[in-house]
Amino acid sequence: MGESVNLFEINSLYKCYNQKEKPKVYAVYNLNLTIKKRETLGLVGESGCGKSTLGKMLLKLEQPTRGTIIFNQQDITNYSFNQMRKIRNGMQMIFQGNANAFNPYFPVEQIIREPLDNYSHESKEKKREKIVAMLEKVGLNKTYLTRYGHEMSGGQRQRVGIARALILNPEFVVCDEAVSSIDYALKNQILTLLTDLKKQFGLTYLFISHDIAAVNKICDRVIVMYLGNIVEIIPNINDKVQHPYTKALLAATLIPDPRKREKSRVLFKETEEIKIPEKGCVFQNRCLYAQQVCTIEPPALVSKDNEHYVACHLYQ
């Protein structure tokens, strides 16, 4: 197999929503990252850690405060709406909360046809053929063309959302909590479907999720974020994780079999307000292993082995 090629190269990326205020609050802070072509990159962390913000910046739905975003060797950081339109069909998103992602007055055919209407000049009949073919690929059939969102289950709506995202044959898809709104029985079906479609279309996924089990099932590499910072990059979630925050996330994962669950234990310090410290490690206020150096110097994200990176003074 040849050397992997990067689809995205993200350098020193920041997103600040209160630039005119002090202290500044960053949703994404000094983030450096590459996404390889045809990989599924997992992105995990608590709510508010910047996962969805990063996904939206890569799609240019959010403008970064500073830094650069290289997509397919093009610097798209400051691309205008018209410049983005030329490559927009190459990047799509499967949204969180499929019940709210569709226009309630649109039937399925119109929901999936909307991207085609924006980018394709084919006839209505040709578009319908494509829509029916895509519905079949996601496990539905043409009887769904006339259904509305409220007439479908959560799993069916999510399949329609996947069909809408893939109808333009994109190269890159952000899956933002793609399995969070469906029940456990359907979750594996959707994850298997995403994996099959990735192989079939040669897709690259950014898979954003709170669900460690889902990330473990579908992802090639996993990025752990805390308050806008990358604290660990893991080749596989089953590898020996090192950062105290990653260990806490894994320990907090609920195992389906209650007999295999460990007794609850302290995972990190509880604080009333979770905020970015003015200096030092971003996790210092909640870390059980914080040292003096952690309050002074931010740890660098350094390589351990086999593409495993960790930002923690315990391992430097």
Buried (B, 14 or more C-beta within 10 A) or exposed (E): EEEEEBBBBBBEBBBBEEEEEEEBBBBBBBBEBBBBBBBBBBBBBBEEBBBBBBBBBBBBBBEBBEBBBBBBEEEBBEBEEEEBEEBBBBBBBBBBEBEEBBEEEBBBBBBBBBBBEEEBEEEEEEBBEBBBEBBEBBBBEBEBBEBBBEEBEBBBBBBBBBBBBBBBEBBBBBBBBBBBBBEEEBBEBBBEBBBEBBEEBEBBBBBBBBBBBBBBBBBBBBBBBBBBBBBBBBBBBEBEBBBBBBBBBBEEEEEEEEEEEEEEEEBBEEEEEEEBBEEBBBBBBBBEEBEEBBBEEBBEBEEBEEEBBBBBBBEE
